């Protein structure tokens, strides 16, 4: 049951980190995205395209237009720590990381990030009700805002929560996610683990990991190459 919960639900809950700088878009060099075979300093390995994190509700042509992204192109991938595991996406084999997003001309990055969060929360609430799952927000963790040139995008917001199945079923699923937005893309990095005895996704580490993923996947835009 726990696996089903992870595959069926995105995340929602408490926003625990936010950094905004609208002026950065005017100086940020436009880029495109290419998800590599390894991410986060080579500690996670790509296990194929990702369709587990509400992809349909985010990457359809209609949803892309609603987010205010012109010439939008979606991308997604699923990563695991152990490439030898045959059960890709099974969190019982350790933490997993999903990366999805949309590149294009993002006219309003802050509104687009808020739109992604709102759309995913709407979708997961419906699925949670159907599965009999309770979604509980985890208390916010205070994280210092990034300084200097560490993040040159417009906004990044992160949140974490616990998915609790009905009594007598499989373990809780803990999820943490960060969403960034800028003039070139909106991206999501999500980590999930199963069981209260598992190591909870560290929110501060995930924020830094999201910056790594963004930098590792960034490619020069053709007009700037």
Residue pairs with C-beta under 8 A, 6 or more apart in sequence:
1 165
1 169
1 170
2 91
2 92
2 165
2 169
2 170
2 171
2 173
2 194
2 195
3 89
3 90
3 91
3 92
3 170
4 131
5 131
5 133
5 163
5 165
5 170
5 173
6 52
6 89
6 91
6 96
6 163
6 173
6 175
6 192
6 194
7 52
7 89
8 127
8 131
9 124
9 127
9 128
9 131
9 133
9 135
9 163
9 173
10 53
10 54
10 120
10 123
10 124
10 177
10 190
11 120
11 124
11 159
11 160
11 161
11 175
11 176
11 177
11 190
12 117
12 120
12 121
12 124
12 125
12 135
12 137
12 159
12 161
13 135
13 136
13 137
13 138
13 159
13 160
13 161
14 137
14 138
14 139
14 140
14 159
14 160
14 161
15 117
15 140
15 157
15 158
15 159
16 138
16 140
16 141
16 142
16 143
16 158
16 159
16 160
16 203
17 141
17 143
17 156
17 157
17 158
17 178
17 203
17 207
18 155
18 156
18 157
18 158
19 145
19 146
19 151
19 155
19 156
20 110
20 154
20 155
21 153
21 154
21 155
22 109
22 110
22 154
24 152
24 153
24 154
24 182
25 109
25 153
25 154
25 182
25 183
27 152
28 152
28 153
28 182
28 183
28 184
29 220
29 221
29 224
30 183
30 184
30 221
30 223
30 224
31 184
31 185
31 218
31 219
31 220
31 221
31 224
32 103
32 184
32 218
32 219
32 220
32 221
32 222
33 75
33 101
33 103
33 185
33 187
33 217
33 218
33 219
34 217
34 219
35 46
35 75
35 76
35 77
35 99
35 217
36 46
36 216
36 217
37 45
37 46
38 44
38 45
38 46
39 46
39 79
39 97
39 99
39 212
39 213
39 216
39 217
40 97
40 209
40 212
40 213
40 216
41 212
43 81
44 79
44 80
44 81
44 97
45 79
45 80
45 81
45 82
45 83
46 77
46 78
46 79
47 77
47 78
47 79
47 80
47 83
47 88
47 89
48 77
48 78
48 88
49 76
49 77
49 78
50 76
50 77
50 78
50 98
50 99
50 100
51 76
52 78
52 89
52 98
53 76
53 98
53 100
53 120
53 188
53 190
54 119
54 120
54 123
54 124
55 74
55 76
55 100
57 63
57 119
57 120
57 122
57 123
58 74
58 100
58 102
58 116
58 119
58 120
59 74
59 76
59 100
59 102
63 119
64 72
64 74
64 102
64 104
65 72
66 115
66 119
67 102
67 106
67 111
67 112
67 115
67 116
67 186
68 106
68 107
68 108
68 111
68 112
68 115
69 102
69 104
69 105
69 106
69 107
69 112
69 186
70 104
70 105
70 107
71 104
71 105
72 102
72 103
72 104
73 102
73 103
73 104
74 100
74 101
74 102
75 100
75 101
75 102
75 103
76 98
76 99
76 100
76 101
77 98
77 99
77 100
78 88
78 89
78 96
78 97
78 98
78 99
79 96
79 97
79 98
79 99
80 88
80 89
80 93
80 94
80 96
80 97
81 94
81 95
81 96
82 93
82 94
85 93
85 94
87 93
89 96
91 173
91 192
91 193
91 194
92 194
94 193
95 191
95 192
95 193
95 199
95 201
96 191
96 192
97 189
97 190
97 191
97 209
98 188
98 189
98 190
98 192
99 187
99 188
99 189
99 190
99 213
99 217
100 187
100 188
101 185
101 186
101 187
101 188
102 185
102 186
103 184
103 185
104 184
104 185
105 183
105 184
106 112
106 181
106 182
106 183
106 184
106 185
106 186
109 153
109 154
109 155
109 181
109 182
109 183
109 186
110 154
110 155
110 181
112 181
112 186
113 155
113 156
113 157
113 179
113 180
113 181
113 186
116 179
116 181
116 186
116 188
117 157
117 159
117 179
124 135
125 135
127 133
128 134
128 135
128 163
131 165
132 165
132 166
133 163
133 164
133 165
133 166
134 163
134 164
135 161
135 162
135 163
135 164
136 161
136 162
136 163
136 164
137 159
137 160
137 161
138 160
138 161
138 162
138 174
138 200
141 160
141 203
141 204
143 158
143 203
143 204
143 207
146 207
146 211
150 211
151 180
151 211
152 182
153 180
153 181
153 182
153 214
154 181
154 182
154 183
155 180
155 181
155 182
156 178
156 179
156 180
156 181
156 207
156 210
157 178
157 179
158 176
158 177
158 178
158 179
158 203
158 206
158 207
158 210
159 176
159 177
160 174
160 175
160 176
160 177
160 200
160 201
160 203
161 174
161 175
162 172
162 173
162 174
162 175
163 172
163 173
163 174
163 175
164 172
165 171
165 172
170 194
171 194
171 195
171 196
172 194
172 195
172 196
173 192
173 193
173 194
174 192
174 193
174 194
174 196
174 198
174 200
174 201
175 190
175 191
175 192
175 201
176 190
176 191
176 192
176 200
176 201
176 202
176 203
176 206
177 188
177 189
177 190
177 191
177 206
178 188
178 189
178 190
178 206
178 207
178 210
179 186
179 187
179 188
180 186
180 187
180 210
180 214
181 187
184 221
187 210
187 213
187 214
187 217
189 206
189 209
189 210
189 213
191 201
191 206
191 209
192 201
193 199
193 200
193 201
